[in-house]
Amino acid sequence: MSTMMDGEDFRIREAIRIFQEKPKQPSFACACLGPSQGEPECPCRMANIVKVDDIYYEVSGNESSGLTARRYQKSFPR
């Protein structure tokens, strides 16, 4: 029997898998003008954000200590 949490767990694992397969980008200062192609962040910030089933996940951590992913929630300046 499948539950909604099973789907969320699958999407999190899939987000980590996709992130691991992406080519690593060098670090540099962001000079982007903003989000493109309907993405929630500029191309530089999208390096750690992965879309799975129309849901964005932010991947954090590193290969040696383990990667985690959580639903991406844009923080707005106050």
Residue frames as qw, qx, qy, qz and C-alpha x, y, z in Angstrom:
[[0.000, 0.890, 0.456, 0.000, 0.00, 0.00, 0.00],
 [0.450, 0.297, 0.007, 0.842, 1.47, 3.34, -1.02],
 [0.219, -0.812, -0.404, 0.361, 1.18, 6.48, 1.06],
 [0.249, 0.957, 0.009, 0.148, 1.86, 10.13, 0.31],
 [0.424, -0.791, 0.421, 0.131, 5.02, 9.91, 2.41],
 [0.787, 0.004, 0.523, 0.327, 6.29, 7.09, 0.19],
 [0.515, 0.752, 0.265, 0.315, 5.95, 9.46, -2.77],
 [0.113, -0.972, 0.187, -0.083, 7.78, 12.22, -0.89],
 [0.671, -0.504, 0.498, 0.218, 10.57, 9.82, 0.11],
 [0.752, 0.333, 0.446, 0.353, 10.89, 8.73, -3.52],
 [0.317, 0.906, 0.099, 0.263, 11.09, 12.34, -4.73],
 [0.364, -0.869, 0.332, 0.045, 13.76, 13.16, -2.13],
 [0.745, -0.224, 0.546, 0.312, 15.87, 10.16, -3.19],
 [0.624, 0.587, 0.389, 0.338, 15.35, 11.10, -6.83],
 [0.054, 0.992, -0.057, 0.097, 16.38, 14.73, -6.16],
 [0.516, -0.682, 0.481, 0.191, 19.61, 13.53, -4.54],
 [0.755, 0.115, 0.552, 0.334, 20.28, 11.14, -7.44],
 [0.457, 0.814, 0.243, 0.265, 19.72, 13.89, -10.02],
 [0.183, -0.958, 0.218, 0.014, 21.94, 16.28, -8.05],
 [0.667, -0.449, 0.531, 0.268, 24.75, 13.71, -7.91],
 [0.694, 0.327, 0.521, 0.373, 24.59, 13.23, -11.68],
 [0.241, 0.966, 0.095, 0.029, 24.73, 16.97, -12.46],
 [0.664, 0.366, -0.195, 0.622, 28.14, 18.28, -13.51],
 [0.476, -0.622, -0.292, 0.548, 29.83, 20.17, -10.68],
 [0.263, 0.883, 0.137, 0.365, 29.90, 23.92, -11.22],
 [0.520, 0.117, -0.326, 0.781, 32.87, 26.03, -10.18],
 [0.242, -0.761, -0.443, 0.407, 32.29, 28.60, -7.46],
 [0.301, 0.255, 0.189, 0.899, 32.06, 32.19, -8.62],
 [0.109, 0.316, 0.351, -0.875, 30.39, 35.45, -7.74],
 [0.310, 0.581, 0.750, 0.059, 26.81, 35.60, -8.97],
 [0.009, 0.292, -0.160, -0.943, 26.12, 38.28, -11.56],
 [0.081, 0.401, 0.862, 0.300, 22.79, 36.90, -12.71],
 [0.203, -0.193, -0.120, -0.952, 19.86, 39.12, -13.48],
 [0.614, -0.074, 0.385, -0.685, 17.34, 36.79, -11.90],
 [0.645, 0.079, 0.752, -0.111, 15.43, 33.56, -12.47],
 [0.315, 0.371, -0.564, -0.667, 15.10, 32.17, -15.97],
 [0.427, 0.015, -0.830, -0.359, 12.86, 29.64, -17.69],
 [0.685, -0.466, -0.287, -0.481, 10.30, 29.67, -14.87],
 [0.673, -0.080, -0.603, 0.421, 12.80, 28.52, -12.23],
 [0.424, -0.844, -0.328, 0.031, 12.47, 29.98, -8.71],
 [0.472, -0.741, 0.178, 0.444, 16.06, 31.27, -8.49],
 [0.316, 0.812, -0.405, -0.277, 18.82, 32.59, -10.73],
 [0.863, 0.323, -0.387, -0.001, 20.99, 30.00, -12.54],
 [0.237, 0.494, -0.687, 0.477, 23.74, 30.28, -9.89],
 [0.473, -0.253, 0.564, -0.628, 21.36, 29.50, -7.02],
 [0.894, 0.131, -0.083, -0.419, 19.76, 26.67, -9.00],
 [0.381, 0.481, -0.785, 0.086, 22.98, 24.64, -8.63],
 [0.030, -0.090, 0.898, -0.430, 21.61, 23.05, -5.41],
 [0.569, 0.247, 0.382, -0.685, 17.95, 23.01, -6.42],
 [0.006, -0.040, 0.923, 0.383, 16.44, 20.08, -8.32],
 [0.617, 0.085, 0.019, -0.782, 12.95, 19.69, -9.76],
 [0.015, -0.016, -0.998, -0.055, 11.21, 16.32, -9.33],
 [0.045, -0.548, -0.828, -0.105, 7.57, 15.83, -10.38],
 [0.014, -0.740, -0.261, -0.619, 7.03, 19.62, -10.57],
 [0.583, -0.808, -0.083, 0.028, 8.29, 20.08, -6.99],
 [0.381, 0.723, -0.420, 0.394, 11.58, 21.84, -6.26],
 [0.849, -0.481, -0.124, 0.178, 13.99, 20.31, -3.71],
 [0.086, 0.881, -0.422, 0.195, 17.09, 21.92, -2.23],
 [0.931, -0.021, -0.282, 0.232, 19.96, 19.48, -1.79],
 [0.143, -0.872, 0.380, -0.274, 22.48, 20.16, 0.97],
 [0.838, -0.408, 0.354, 0.084, 25.42, 18.44, 2.62],
 [0.234, 0.694, -0.626, -0.268, 28.37, 16.83, 0.89],
 [0.790, 0.216, -0.541, -0.192, 29.32, 13.48, -0.54],
 [0.379, 0.239, -0.797, 0.406, 31.39, 12.41, 2.50],
 [0.170, -0.002, 0.665, -0.728, 28.90, 13.30, 5.25],
 [0.187, 0.448, 0.874, 0.015, 25.81, 12.50, 3.21],
 [0.099, -0.150, -0.304, -0.936, 23.36, 14.51, 1.17],
 [0.148, 0.490, 0.758, -0.403, 19.88, 15.49, 2.23],
 [0.026, -0.278, -0.462, -0.842, 17.07, 17.18, 0.35],
 [0.092, 0.506, 0.658, -0.551, 14.05, 19.13, 1.48],
 [0.295, 0.769, 0.521, 0.224, 11.28, 20.91, -0.34],
 [0.349, 0.128, 0.030, 0.928, 12.54, 24.24, -1.55],
 [0.100, -0.864, -0.485, 0.091, 10.85, 27.23, -0.01],
 [0.384, 0.534, 0.020, 0.753, 11.94, 30.62, -1.25],
 [0.374, -0.594, -0.419, 0.576, 12.74, 33.00, 1.57],
 [0.202, 0.812, 0.276, 0.474, 11.58, 36.50, 0.88],
 [0.334, 0.135, -0.339, 0.869, 13.42, 39.51, 2.30],
 [0.229, -0.730, -0.618, 0.182, 11.49, 41.32, 5.00]]
